[in-house]
Amino acid sequence: MNVTHDIIAAVIGPGWKYGLSRILINDEGDGVVFIAGSQVPFAFFTVGTTSTSRGTGFSQDGDISWRRRGSSCQYKLAKCKVSTETMTSWWEDSLKTESLEDLL
């Protein structure tokens, strides 16, 4: 998986809102939202639009939007200790688990 964006943002989704989250976006236009204290993605989405400061996307539950809040080193989960590569591996692990659940 080739992650092209690692964004710290305030995120609003269908029925939820987080003032500080970490978003990863890959080169295929897929994304995930991580919230502080979790190694499992909170939400999966498809990117609609993205810029240096804002973006939109959608999931099967509804629309998602975000506004950049800083660098990954400012994020509570990261504190410069959790690399993009590590978070990408968490994303990949969650996809494997999800695929196994789909098969059952």
C-alpha positions as CSV (number, residue, x, y, z in Angstrom):
1,M,0.0,0.0,0.0
2,N,1.3,3.4,-0.9
3,V,0.1,6.1,1.5
4,T,0.3,9.5,-0.1
5,H,-1.2,11.6,2.8
6,D,-0.8,11.5,6.5
7,I,-3.1,14.2,7.8
8,I,-3.9,15.5,11.3
9,A,-7.5,16.9,11.1
10,A,-10.8,17.7,12.7
11,V,-13.1,15.1,11.1
12,I,-16.9,15.0,10.8
13,G,-18.7,11.9,9.7
14,P,-22.2,10.5,9.7
15,G,-23.3,10.8,13.4
16,W,-19.8,11.5,14.8
17,K,-17.2,14.3,15.1
18,Y,-13.6,14.3,16.4
19,G,-11.6,17.5,17.0
20,L,-8.3,15.7,16.4
21,S,-7.8,12.6,14.3
22,R,-5.2,11.2,12.0
23,I,-6.2,10.4,8.4
24,L,-4.2,8.2,6.0
25,I,-5.0,8.3,2.3
26,N,-3.5,6.0,-0.3
27,D,-2.7,6.4,-4.0
28,E,-6.0,4.6,-4.9
29,G,-8.2,7.2,-3.3
30,D,-9.0,5.2,-0.2
31,G,-8.7,6.6,3.3
32,V,-9.0,5.7,7.0
33,V,-9.6,7.7,10.1
34,F,-7.7,6.8,13.3
35,I,-8.8,8.3,16.6
36,A,-6.4,8.7,19.6
37,G,-5.8,5.5,21.6
38,S,-6.7,3.1,18.8
39,Q,-4.7,0.9,16.5
40,V,-7.8,0.0,14.5
41,P,-9.2,2.5,12.0
42,F,-12.4,4.2,13.2
43,A,-13.7,4.8,9.7
44,F,-12.9,3.8,6.1
45,F,-13.8,6.1,3.3
46,T,-13.3,6.9,-0.4
47,V,-11.8,10.3,-1.1
48,G,-13.9,12.9,-2.9
49,T,-11.7,15.9,-2.8
50,T,-8.6,16.9,-1.0
51,S,-6.4,19.9,-0.8
52,T,-3.6,21.1,1.5
53,S,-6.1,22.2,4.2
54,R,-9.5,20.4,3.6
55,G,-11.1,17.4,2.1
56,T,-14.2,15.4,1.7
57,G,-15.0,11.8,1.2
58,F,-17.8,9.2,1.6
59,S,-18.4,5.9,3.2
60,Q,-21.3,3.5,3.1
61,D,-22.7,5.3,6.1
62,G,-22.5,8.8,4.6
63,D,-20.3,11.8,3.9
64,I,-17.0,12.6,5.7
65,S,-15.2,16.0,5.8
66,W,-12.0,17.1,7.4
67,R,-10.0,20.2,8.1
68,R,-6.2,20.0,8.6
69,R,-5.1,20.7,12.2
70,G,-1.3,20.2,12.1
71,S,1.4,17.7,11.5
72,S,1.5,14.1,12.6
73,C,4.1,15.0,15.3
74,Q,1.4,17.0,17.1
75,Y,-1.1,14.2,17.2
76,K,-1.7,12.7,20.6
77,L,-1.4,9.1,19.3
78,A,1.8,9.8,17.4
79,K,3.9,12.3,19.4
80,C,6.5,11.5,16.7
81,K,6.6,7.9,18.0
82,V,4.1,6.2,15.6
83,S,5.4,6.4,12.1
84,T,3.3,6.5,9.0
85,E,4.6,3.1,8.1
86,T,3.4,1.7,11.4
87,M,-0.1,3.2,11.0
88,T,-0.1,1.9,7.4
89,S,0.5,-1.6,8.8
90,W,-2.4,-1.2,11.2
91,W,-4.6,-0.2,8.2
92,E,-3.4,-3.3,6.2
93,D,-4.0,-5.6,9.2
94,S,-7.5,-4.2,9.6
95,L,-8.2,-5.0,5.9
96,K,-7.0,-8.6,6.4
97,T,-9.3,-9.0,9.4
98,E,-12.2,-7.4,7.5
99,S,-11.7,-9.7,4.6
100,L,-11.7,-12.8,6.9
101,E,-14.9,-11.6,8.5
102,D,-16.5,-11.3,5.0
103,L,-15.6,-14.9,4.2
104,L,-17.3,-16.2,7.3
